[in-house]
Amino acid sequence: MLHLVIAEAELELVPKAILDHPAVVNHARRRGKRPDEILLDSTYHHAAIKKLPDGERRGRPDIVHICLLNALESIASKEGLLRVYIHTRNDEVIYIKPETRIPRNYNRFVGLMESLFKNRAVPKDLELLHIEKKSLGELVKELNPDGVFVMHEQGDTAKPLEFGKILSKLRTPMVIVGGFPHGDFMKQPPGKKISLYKAPLMAWTVVNEVLVGFEHWIL
């Protein structure tokens, strides 16, 4: 069983500091919601985000969306060999049941995440997704993997198939992928750093390469 963690994901509701910014207020009004009920999104809130610490990397729910679509629709997931978790910049962890079908439409995905942050579980009767206050370190301790690997451009070089072979020899490995657009982790995760390519890759590309390499040896 492979545990895949999208870590320090830039997925959050609009912070209090910019709730009254015109870009946020106008976007919330168009959607018929309160400013504190909507996801921070750099596409719509760029002018407001510039006022936040780490503003250049925040408001990227699209990264999580693409990563989840790729991971949950993968062969490894369909074969019951994958569990996916989202760890956010605010130290919250989203647990995702493997049978969950993430909306392909981005706007529907945003609505789903907003409902999750509000209700802490969706849908309430099935709890396909639920969210808990938890750090990445606490999640690692909880899952107790027999190997932890952090995908990092400064890590030890390994081609995807080589890395997949390493993962296939473990019982419950964990792979941590940064869920932010650029830069480094704010807090360095535990684990061995691995680089799949000579240049930086987007998070969803790393997810794809890791899963294909893993599937090559495990299926």
C-alpha positions, 0 to 999 in steps of 0.5 A: 500500500502506497501512501501519497501525501500532497503536503503544504498544499495551498488550499485554504479559505480566504484569511481574515486579513483580506476578507474585506478586500474588494477582490474578495468581496466582489468574487464572493458576492458573484458566487452568492457566498460570504467572503469567509466561505470561499477558497482563496484563489489567485486567479480571482484574488491576486490583488488581495493575496499580494498583501499576505505573507508568502503571497506569491505561492498562496491560493492554488487549489488547482494544484490539489485538484489536478493531483487528486484527479491523476492519483484517484483515477490511477491504476494503483488506486483502482487496484486498491494499492493507493491512499491519498492525503492532503496536508495544507499550509495551515496544518490540516489533513484531508483524508480521502476514501479510495472510492471518492470521485473527485469532480472533474469540473474545477468549479464543482471541486472548489464548491466541494472543498468549501463545503468540506472546510465548513462541515469538516466532512462531505457528504455527511452520511458517507464522509468520503472526505473529512478534515482534521487539524494535524501536522505532517509529522503527526500524519507520518507518525499515525500512518507509520510507513516503513519508508518515507520519501520526499520529492525534492529537486535537490534530492538524490537522483532516481529515474521514475522506474528506479524509484518505483522499484524501491517503493515496490519492495516496501510494505507501506511506503509514503511519498510526500509531494509539495502542493505549492507552485514553486519554492521549498517546503516551509517546514522540511518534512521527514524522509529521504529526498528524491529527485526524478528529473534535472529540472523542477516539475509541477506537483501533478507531473511528479504524482504521475511519474511516481505512480507509473513507476510504482505500478510498473513493479507492483502490478 
